[in-house]
Amino acid sequence: MAKTTPTEFIRQVRAETAKVVWPNWKETRMTAIMVVIMTAMLGLFFFTIDAFFDAIVNLLLNLAK
């Protein structure tokens, strides 16, 4: 494997970074909004599932008394 000098490495990093397509503000904003919405939906989903299983466990524990 050929050794790369630090200068060549920096040149390669700059060349690869130039190929990156950065999102614009509209795309960034929409992605952030979607993340917040999905996080809220998943939080509500898991809260509901947790409350359901909590009710089942409490019912079973009360039957065992």
The first five atom37 places (N, CA, C, CB, O) and aatype in JSON, in Angstrom:
{
  "aatype": [12, 0, 11, 16, 16, 14, 16, 6, 13, 9, 1, 5, 19, 1, 0, 6, 16, 0, 11, 19, 19, 17, 14, 2, 17, 11, 6, 16, 1, 12, 16, 0, 9, 12, 19, 19, 9, 12, 16, 0, 12, 10, 7, 10, 13, 13, 13, 16, 9, 3, 0, 13, 13, 3, 0, 9, 19, 2, 10, 10, 10, 2, 10, 0, 11],
  "atom_mask": [
    [1, 1, 1, 1, 1],
    [1, 1, 1, 1, 1],
    [1, 1, 1, 1, 1],
    [1, 1, 1, 1, 1],
    [1, 1, 1, 1, 1],
    [1, 1, 1, 1, 1],
    [1, 1, 1, 1, 1],
    [1, 1, 1, 1, 1],
    [1, 1, 1, 1, 1],
    [1, 1, 1, 1, 1],
    [1, 1, 1, 1, 1],
    [1, 1, 1, 1, 1],
    [1, 1, 1, 1, 1],
    [1, 1, 1, 1, 1],
    [1, 1, 1, 1, 1],
    [1, 1, 1, 1, 1],
    [1, 1, 1, 1, 1],
    [1, 1, 1, 1, 1],
    [1, 1, 1, 1, 1],
    [1, 1, 1, 1, 1],
    [1, 1, 1, 1, 1],
    [1, 1, 1, 1, 1],
    [1, 1, 1, 1, 1],
    [1, 1, 1, 1, 1],
    [1, 1, 1, 1, 1],
    [1, 1, 1, 1, 1],
    [1, 1, 1, 1, 1],
    [1, 1, 1, 1, 1],
    [1, 1, 1, 1, 1],
    [1, 1, 1, 1, 1],
    [1, 1, 1, 1, 1],
    [1, 1, 1, 1, 1],
    [1, 1, 1, 1, 1],
    [1, 1, 1, 1, 1],
    [1, 1, 1, 1, 1],
    [1, 1, 1, 1, 1],
    [1, 1, 1, 1, 1],
    [1, 1, 1, 1, 1],
    [1, 1, 1, 1, 1],
    [1, 1, 1, 1, 1],
    [1, 1, 1, 1, 1],
    [1, 1, 1, 1, 1],
    [1, 1, 1, 0, 1],
    [1, 1, 1, 1, 1],
    [1, 1, 1, 1, 1],
    [1, 1, 1, 1, 1],
    [1, 1, 1, 1, 1],
    [1, 1, 1, 1, 1],
    [1, 1, 1, 1, 1],
    [1, 1, 1, 1, 1],
    [1, 1, 1, 1, 1],
    [1, 1, 1, 1, 1],
    [1, 1, 1, 1, 1],
    [1, 1, 1, 1, 1],
    [1, 1, 1, 1, 1],
    [1, 1, 1, 1, 1],
    [1, 1, 1, 1, 1],
    [1, 1, 1, 1, 1],
    [1, 1, 1, 1, 1],
    [1, 1, 1, 1, 1],
    [1, 1, 1, 1, 1],
    [1, 1, 1, 1, 1],
    [1, 1, 1, 1, 1],
    [1, 1, 1, 1, 1],
    [1, 1, 1, 1, 1]
  ],
  "atom_positions": [
    [[0.85, -1.17, 0.0], [0.0, 0.0, 0.0], [0.9, 1.24, 0.0], [-0.97, -0.01, 1.23], [1.85, 1.33, 0.78]],
    [[0.59, 2.18, -0.87], [1.39, 3.4, -1.0], [1.13, 4.32, 0.18], [1.07, 4.13, -2.33], [0.0, 4.45, 0.65]],
    [[2.19, 4.96, 0.65], [2.04, 5.91, 1.75], [1.6, 7.25, 1.19], [3.37, 6.06, 2.54], [2.04, 7.68, 0.13]],
    [[0.72, 7.92, 1.95], [0.21, 9.22, 1.55], [0.8, 10.27, 2.47], [-1.34, 9.26, 1.58], [0.79, 10.13, 3.69]],
    [[1.32, 11.32, 1.87], [1.87, 12.4, 2.68], [0.73, 13.23, 3.27], [2.82, 13.3, 1.83], [-0.38, 13.22, 2.73]],
    [[0.99, 13.93, 4.35], [-0.06, 14.76, 4.93], [-0.62, 15.79, 3.94], [0.48, 15.49, 6.16], [-1.82, 16.06, 3.96]],
    [[0.22, 16.34, 3.09], [-0.25, 17.31, 2.1], [-1.19, 16.65, 1.1], [0.95, 17.94, 1.37], [-2.23, 17.21, 0.76]],
    [[-0.83, 15.47, 0.64], [-1.68, 14.74, -0.3], [-3.0, 14.35, 0.37], [-0.96, 13.49, -0.84], [-4.06, 14.4, -0.25]],
    [[-2.92, 13.97, 1.63], [-4.13, 13.61, 2.37], [-5.08, 14.8, 2.45], [-3.77, 13.11, 3.79], [-6.28, 14.66, 2.22]],
    [[-4.56, 15.97, 2.79], [-5.39, 17.18, 2.88], [-6.0, 17.5, 1.51], [-4.55, 18.4, 3.39], [-7.17, 17.88, 1.43]],
    [[-5.24, 17.35, 0.46], [-5.73, 17.61, -0.9], [-6.88, 16.64, -1.23], [-4.57, 17.47, -1.93], [-7.87, 17.04, -1.83]],
    [[-6.74, 15.36, -0.85], [-7.79, 14.37, -1.11], [-9.04, 14.67, -0.29], [-7.27, 12.96, -0.78], [-10.16, 14.52, -0.78]],
    [[-8.85, 15.09, 0.95], [-9.99, 15.43, 1.8], [-10.76, 16.61, 1.2], [-9.53, 15.77, 3.24], [-11.99, 16.59, 1.17]],
    [[-10.06, 17.62, 0.74], [-10.72, 18.78, 0.12], [-11.47, 18.37, -1.15], [-9.69, 19.88, -0.21], [-12.57, 18.86, -1.41]],
    [[-10.86, 17.48, -1.92], [-11.51, 17.03, -3.16], [-12.79, 16.25, -2.86], [-10.54, 16.16, -3.98], [-13.8, 16.43, -3.54]],
    [[-12.75, 15.4, -1.85], [-13.94, 14.63, -1.49], [-15.0, 15.53, -0.86], [-13.57, 13.5, -0.52], [-16.19, 15.34, -1.12]],
    [[-14.59, 16.49, -0.05], [-15.55, 17.41, 0.57], [-16.25, 18.26, -0.48], [-14.85, 18.31, 1.59], [-17.41, 18.61, -0.32]],
    [[-15.55, 18.58, -1.56], [-16.16, 19.37, -2.63], [-17.27, 18.6, -3.34], [-15.09, 19.79, -3.64], [-18.16, 19.21, -3.94]],
    [[-17.24, 17.25, -3.28], [-18.25, 16.43, -3.93], [-19.54, 16.33, -3.1], [-17.7, 15.04, -4.18], [-20.58, 15.91, -3.62]],
    [[-19.47, 16.71, -1.84], [-20.64, 16.59, -0.95], [-21.71, 17.58, -1.38], [-20.25, 16.82, 0.53], [-21.43, 18.75, -1.64]],
    [[-22.96, 17.1, -1.45], [-24.08, 17.97, -1.77], [-24.76, 18.32, -0.45], [-25.09, 17.28, -2.77], [-25.38, 17.48, 0.19]],
    [[-24.62, 19.58, -0.05], [-25.17, 20.02, 1.23], [-26.63, 20.41, 1.05], [-24.34, 21.19, 1.79], [-26.99, 21.01, 0.04]],
    [[-27.48, 20.1, 2.04], [-28.9, 20.47, 1.93], [-29.08, 21.98, 2.1], [-29.74, 19.72, 2.97], [-28.3, 22.64, 2.79]],
    [[-30.12, 22.5, 1.46], [-30.4, 23.93, 1.65], [-31.25, 24.09, 2.91], [-31.13, 24.53, 0.39], [-31.6, 23.1, 3.55]],
    [[-31.57, 25.34, 3.27], [-32.29, 25.59, 4.51], [-33.68, 24.99, 4.5], [-32.38, 27.08, 4.77], [-34.15, 24.52, 5.53]],
    [[-34.35, 25.0, 3.35], [-35.69, 24.43, 3.27], [-35.65, 22.93, 3.56], [-36.31, 24.69, 1.89], [-36.48, 22.43, 4.32]],
    [[-34.7, 22.22, 2.96], [-34.57, 20.79, 3.2], [-34.22, 20.5, 4.66], [-33.5, 20.19, 2.28], [-34.74, 19.56, 5.26]],
    [[-33.34, 21.31, 5.22], [-32.95, 21.13, 6.61], [-34.14, 21.35, 7.54], [-31.8, 22.08, 6.98], [-34.35, 20.58, 8.47]],
    [[-34.9, 22.4, 7.29], [-36.07, 22.72, 8.1], [-37.11, 21.6, 8.02], [-36.7, 24.05, 7.66], [-37.64, 21.17, 9.04]],
    [[-37.39, 21.12, 6.8], [-38.38, 20.06, 6.62], [-37.93, 18.77, 7.3], [-38.63, 19.81, 5.12], [-38.74, 18.07, 7.91]],
    [[-36.66, 18.45, 7.2], [-36.14, 17.25, 7.85], [-36.26, 17.37, 9.37], [-34.68, 17.0, 7.45], [-36.65, 16.41, 10.03]],
    [[-35.94, 18.52, 9.91], [-36.04, 18.73, 11.36], [-37.49, 18.62, 11.82], [-35.47, 20.11, 11.74], [-37.76, 18.03, 12.87]],
    [[-38.41, 19.17, 11.05], [-39.84, 19.08, 11.41], [-40.29, 17.62, 11.38], [-40.71, 19.94, 10.45], [-41.02, 17.17, 12.27]],
    [[-39.87, 16.88, 10.37], [-40.25, 15.47, 10.28], [-39.67, 14.66, 11.45], [-39.77, 14.87, 8.95], [-40.34, 13.76, 11.96]],
    [[-38.46, 14.98, 11.86], [-37.85, 14.29, 13.0], [-38.66, 14.57, 14.26], [-36.38, 14.73, 13.19], [-38.92, 13.65, 15.04]],
    [[-39.06, 15.82, 14.48], [-39.85, 16.16, 15.66], [-41.21, 15.45, 15.63], [-40.06, 17.69, 15.75], [-41.65, 14.92, 16.65]],
    [[-41.87, 15.44, 14.47], [-43.17, 14.77, 14.35], [-43.04, 13.27, 14.6], [-43.77, 15.02, 12.96], [-43.83, 12.7, 15.36]],
    [[-42.07, 12.64, 13.98], [-41.89, 11.19, 14.16], [-41.52, 10.85, 15.6], [-40.83, 10.66, 13.2], [-41.97, 9.83, 16.13]],
    [[-40.7, 11.68, 16.23], [-40.33, 11.45, 17.62], [-41.56, 11.54, 18.52], [-39.26, 12.46, 18.07], [-41.73, 10.72, 19.42]],
    [[-42.41, 12.53, 18.29], [-43.63, 12.68, 19.07], [-44.56, 11.49, 18.85], [-44.35, 13.99, 18.72], [-45.14, 10.97, 19.8]],
    [[-44.7, 11.05, 17.6], [-45.57, 9.91, 17.31], [-45.06, 8.64, 17.97], [-45.69, 9.71, 15.79], [-45.84, 7.87, 18.54]],
    [[-43.76, 8.41, 17.89], [-43.19, 7.22, 18.52], [-43.3, 7.3, 20.04], [-41.72, 7.04, 18.11], [-43.56, 6.29, 20.7]],
    [[-43.11, 8.48, 20.6], [-43.28, 8.65, 22.05], [-44.69, 8.33, 22.48], [0.0, 0.0, 0.0], [-44.89, 7.64, 23.48]],
    [[-45.67, 8.82, 21.74], [-47.07, 8.53, 22.04], [-47.37, 7.04, 21.88], [-48.0, 9.37, 21.13], [-48.08, 6.45, 22.7]],
    [[-46.85, 6.44, 20.82], [-47.04, 5.0, 20.59], [-46.49, 4.18, 21.76], [-46.37, 4.58, 19.28], [-47.19, 3.32, 22.3]],
    [[-45.25, 4.44, 22.14], [-44.64, 3.66, 23.21], [-45.29, 3.95, 24.56], [-43.15, 3.94, 23.29], [-45.38, 3.05, 25.4]],
    [[-45.74, 5.17, 24.79], [-46.48, 5.49, 26.01], [-47.76, 4.67, 26.07], [-46.79, 7.0, 26.08], [-48.1, 4.13, 27.12]],
    [[-48.48, 4.57, 24.95], [-49.73, 3.81, 24.88], [-49.47, 2.32, 25.14], [-50.41, 4.01, 23.52], [-50.18, 1.69, 25.92]],
    [[-48.47, 1.78, 24.48], [-48.13, 0.36, 24.67], [-47.73, 0.11, 26.12], [-46.99, -0.07, 23.71], [-48.14, -0.89, 26.71]],
    [[-46.93, 0.99, 26.69], [-46.49, 0.84, 28.08], [-47.69, 0.91, 29.03], [-45.46, 1.93, 28.44], [-47.77, 0.11, 29.96]],
    [[-48.61, 1.83, 28.82], [-49.79, 1.94, 29.67], [-50.66, 0.68, 29.53], [-50.61, 3.2, 29.3], [-51.22, 0.21, 30.53]],
    [[-50.77, 0.14, 28.33], [-51.55, -1.07, 28.1], [-50.95, -2.25, 28.87], [-51.61, -1.39, 26.6], [-51.67, -2.96, 29.58]],
    [[-49.64, -2.46, 28.74], [-49.0, -3.56, 29.46], [-49.02, -3.34, 30.97], [-47.56, -3.72, 28.99], [-49.13, -4.3, 31.74]],
    [[-48.93, -2.09, 31.41], [-49.02, -1.79, 32.83], [-50.4, -2.19, 33.37], [-48.76, -0.28, 33.09], [-50.5, -2.76, 34.45]],
    [[-51.44, -1.9, 32.61], [-52.8, -2.26, 33.03], [-52.94, -3.78, 33.09], [-53.85, -1.67, 32.06], [-53.55, -4.31, 34.02]],
    [[-52.38, -4.49, 32.12], [-52.46, -5.96, 32.13], [-51.73, -6.53, 33.33], [-51.87, -6.54, 30.82], [-52.25, -7.41, 34.02]],
    [[-50.52, -6.05, 33.59], [-49.74, -6.55, 34.72], [-50.46, -6.26, 36.03], [-48.33, -5.93, 34.72], [-50.53, -7.13, 36.9]],
    [[-51.0, -5.05, 36.19], [-51.72, -4.73, 37.42], [-52.96, -5.6, 37.56], [-52.11, -3.25, 37.43], [-53.28, -6.02, 38.68]],
    [[-53.67, -5.87, 36.48], [-54.84, -6.75, 36.53], [-54.44, -8.15, 36.99], [-55.53, -6.81, 35.15], [-55.09, -8.73, 37.85]],
    [[-53.37, -8.67, 36.4], [-52.91, -10.01, 36.78], [-52.43, -10.06, 38.22], [-51.78, -10.46, 35.85], [-52.68, -11.04, 38.92]],
    [[-51.75, -9.02, 38.67], [-51.29, -8.99, 40.06], [-52.45, -8.9, 41.04], [-50.33, -7.83, 40.27], [-52.41, -9.49, 42.11]],
    [[-53.49, -8.13, 40.66], [-54.66, -8.03, 41.52], [-55.44, -9.36, 41.55], [-55.56, -6.89, 41.04], [-56.03, -9.69, 42.58]],
    [[-55.45, -10.1, 40.48], [-56.1, -11.41, 40.46], [-55.37, -12.42, 41.32], [-56.2, -11.92, 39.04], [-55.97, -13.35, 41.87]],
    [[-54.05, -12.24, 41.45], [-53.23, -13.18, 42.22], [-53.36, -12.96, 43.72], [-51.77, -13.06, 41.8], [-52.93, -13.81, 44.49]],
    [[-53.94, -11.86, 44.15], [-54.06, -11.57, 45.59], [-55.08, -12.43, 46.24], [-54.41, -10.13, 45.81], [-55.31, -12.31, 47.44]]
  ]
}
